[in-house]
Amino acid sequence: MTVTKEKNDDTLTVTIEGSVDSETAPVLSEELEGETEGIKTMYFDLKDMNYISSAGLRVFLGLYKGMIKKGGEIILKNATDDVKEVFEMTGFSAFVTIED
């Protein structure tokens, strides 16, 4: 898994390549720790993310909880059909914006 981050004012764009699973989810969590300070919108570009497990979903849930406490939001962009299906089947689409 490769994570690329780009801050622009109060926006953070995170691009994820590869799989987010039990091995890589802690790495993703560490990569984003402290990065949300002053951020109102987090965009995740998932066009090159090919898999997400429950461990990866926990990372996204934790980020969501932190962002919602400060009035922020998380937007998922460019998810593949398989990854989008996981977010929809697990109910994440009810509270996280998913864009094509």
Secondary structure as UniProt FT lines:
FT   STRAND          2..8
FT   TURN            9..10
FT   STRAND          11..20
FT   TURN            22..24
FT   HELIX           25..32
FT   TURN            33..38
FT   STRAND          41..52
FT   HELIX           54..69
FT   TURN            70..71
FT   STRAND          73..77
FT   HELIX           81..89
FT   TURN            90..91
FT   HELIX           92..94
FT   STRAND          97..99
//
